[in-house]
Amino acid sequence: MLWSNRNKCKDKKNHGLIFYEYDCKFDGKDGLYNILKYETDDKVQQLIDELKEFAFVVCPDYSVYGNFPNYKQIDALSRSREVGYILSTYGIKAVVNFRATYEWTYELALTGICYNGIVSIGTLGCLRDKESRTLLKNSVQALVEYIKPRIIIVYGYAPDDIFQVARDSGADVWQFDSEISRAFGGHHYGDEI
């Protein structure tokens, strides 16, 4: 269930909460990170109580574009991990969101992921051109090599040329169509390359 649609969910205990949408939906002055870090105890507890209704929460997918300055990429990856840590201290099952761009980001992107655990990847916007696909493929290969995840949850299209290496390593790849894909009859944008 997307963050922006969480109030529409009737069966939260059997759904995970994800953040694979535009950052403006969950970030900013009144966003998830700022509530957890800077708001009153009452407001933090209200958010925690809401999040605890879900089976699990995938850590936020703050935008990490390859053309962002390095400090912005580091900040996005760090905030995602920090939110995951905070949620876990409140007893929420937090699933790490894996996002990397160039090889220099791998160490930070792999930090905080349990060896042979569960990880989530959103592929929206990562398949639109050859460079983006190559970056995703290389980062998935690094993930498999160093973390050997047991389960990879993929929100969006999970093409074989990118995720077969994970399947070959023994990981279960659980693919879920994005809301955009479902709205357009299953078309996976970016796969036409």
N, C-alpha and C positions, 0 to 999 in steps of 0.2 A: 504494500500500500504506500503510495507516494505521500510524503509529508503534507502536501497541500490538499490531499483528499482524505486525510486521516479521520475526519469527523463523519465521513460517509460510510466508514467501515462498521458493519454490524457485528462482526465476529473477530474482534481484535486478538483474542487469545490464540487464534489459529492463523494469524497473519504476521508477517514481519513489516517493519516500517523502514522505508528507504528514502534516500534524498537524491535520486537521479533525475534532477530537474534543474531549471535555472537557479543559480545561487540566490537571486533576489527573493525566491520563495521561502528560504529558510535562513538567510544570512542578513546582516545589517544590524542596525541599532536595536531592534526588537527580535533579533534572530536567536537561534538555538545557542550558539557559542556565547553571545553576550548575556543571555539570560543566565546560563550556567555559571559564568564567571563574575558577573557584575551586579546582578539583581538581588533583591531582598530574599531572605530565606523563605518567606512565604511564596514568592513567585517561583523560585527554584523548585520548591516542594510540589507546587501545582503542576509544573512541567514534568517532574519526575513521576508523579502519580499518573499522569496521562501516558507517559512512555511505558510505564510498567504494565499497562493493559495489553501491550503487544507481546507476541511470543519472543521476538528479538528485535533489535534495532541495528541496522547497518550504519556504521559511522558515516557522517556526512561526506559527500563527494564535492568538496570545494574545487572549483575549476583550477585545473593545472594544464595550461596550454604551453606547448613547446616554445612559443614565441614570447611568453611572459618572462620578465627579468627573473634571474635566479632567486632573488630574495622572495618574490611573490610565490614561486613554486614551493620553496621551503616553507613559507608561512602557511600555504594551503594544506600541505601534507601534515605539518605539525599540528594545526588546529584540528584536523580530522582525528589524529591520534589522541590529542588531549581530550576531545569530547568523548571518545571511546573510553578512555581511562576514567573520566568523571562518571560516566554512566555506569561503568562496572563497579565503582565504589558504592553506588546506590543499589546494587544487586540486579541491574538490568543486563540481560544477555546482549552484549555488544559484539557485532561481527565486524571485523576490520574491512574497510574499503581499500582495495589496492588500486593505486593510480601512480603510474610513473611515466616519464617522458623519455628523456635521453639517459644514457647509461650513468651519468653522474648522479641522477636522482634515485637509482636503485637502492643504495644503502639506506637512505631515509625511508623510501617507500616500503622496504621490507622490514623495517624496524617495527616491533610491536605485533608482528604476526606470529602466532604460535606454530611451531614446527608441526607438520602433519595435522593441521587444524582446518578450520573453515574460513574462507575468504570470499569477498564479494567484489565483482568487477562490473562496472557499467560501461557498455560499449557505444552508447549514443555519442555521436560526434567523433568517434575514434576510427571510423571506417570510411570516411568521406573521400579520402585521397590516398595515394600510394604511400606517402610519407607517414601519414597517421596510422595506416595499417601496419607498416613496418615497425613503427614505435611500439604499437600494442603487441605485435607478435614477439618482438624482442623482450619486452617487459614480462610477458607471460612465460617465456622461456626462462628468464631469470627467476621468476617466482617459483616455477617448478623445480629448477635446479637447486635453489637454496632453501626453500621452505617445504617443498614436497607436500602441498596441501592435499588433504583427504577429500575435501569438497570445495568446488568453486561455484558460487552462485553467480550467474551472468544475467544481468538485466539488459536486454537488447539482443541483437543477433550474435550468435557464437559460431562463426564460420570455422570449418574444419582446418583450413590452412593456418589458422591462428591457435585454435584450442586442441588440435589433435595431439600436440606434444603433451598436454596435460592429461588427456585420456590415456595416452601411451604410458604415462608414468604411474597410472593407477588411480588418478583422481576422478571422482564423479563430477561431471559438469552438469549443473542444473540450470538450464536456460529458460528464461521467462521473457516473453515478448513484452516490449515496451508499450505503453498506452498509445503512443504514436503509431506503432506498427499495427496494433489491434484496430485502431481507428481507420487505417488505410488498407484493411484487408490482408494484413500479413506482409506487406512489402517491407523489406529491410533496406532502408536507405543507406547508400554507400557501398552496397554489395555489387553494384553494377560495374565496378572497376575491373 
